[in-house]
Amino acid sequence: MKSLVEPNERNRTAPASLIEARDHSPLSSRNTSKGALVEEVFGIFSAVRKGLPLREVRKATLEGEILRKSSFETRRKIMNALSYRYLWPHSGWTAGCLATATEAGVRSSAFVSLAYLYYALRDRLTFEFIVGPVWERWRNRSTSLSSAEFLAFLEHQAAKEPLIKKWRESTRNKLASNTLTALREFGLLQGIYSKQIRMPPTSAEATFHLLCVLLAEGLEGGAVVEAPDWRLFLWSESEVAHALGELSQKRWIRFEKSGRTVMLELVRQPEVAG
């Protein structure tokens, strides 16, 4: 597909600092200890929406001003996990949008879809599992998913990243359980014992955030529509084009697609300082 967006225009509208939103580290077992933490994310960013400065979030959390029922060590682990997922350097725009989304409620599509997007982007293991095995099963209309599929995925990844071979069986099993449970909480899966894949909640805001990340990483025009990252929402290329068309109607972007030619430009500007 041909892009009608000039490189200098693209760079102006998609700040390079958004590249930091994606986890590029080796595959990690960091999610063996904490899952989706939807309620905790909501509590912290609700406090931000009500006026708590981002620079004071960690202190307020550790001192029990936000997560009052947990022990100090539990609060520390939760804060470490959430800091990595949502408060990396220059994440002020993302944090601000998450704070705004809490106004819609903890189970709203506005909040859950944005929290899910960054949960997946900020953990490469989770990302690769969703855009790989989960997407393939969805595309093939085989929607059942169990820990066995995740463990098989780990075994396959171990051939490329030998560090995984050193993980204990208990670590792999716990990671499989926590990951599938987290994806259920975010709405990508349903069911407790027998899990089924389903389209997760989405929102225009989450679509726009993923678009901004892709543009910052250098994609343009048709390459954006074709990016595998949209598989996080289980979208085909036609569904991606439809979602981008909705952003165009909101005047957040300029988007036109005619055959293999794509015109794409941001109108709304992401505020990435902070």
Buried (B, 14 or more C-beta within 10 A) or exposed (E): BEBBBEEEEBEEBBBEBBBBBBBEEEBBBBBBEBBBBBEBBBBBBBBBBEEBEBEEBBEBBBEEEBBEEBEEEEBBBBBBBBBBBBBBEBBBBBBBBBBBBBEBEBEBBBBBBBBBBBBBBBBBBBBBBBBBBBBEBBEEEEBEBEBEBBBEBBEEBBEEBEEBEEBEEEBBBBBBBBBBBBBBBBBBBEEEEEBEBBEBBBBBBBBBBBBBBBBBBEBBBBBBBBBEBBBBBBBEBEBBBEBBBBBBEEEBBBBEBEEEEBBBBBEEEBEBEB
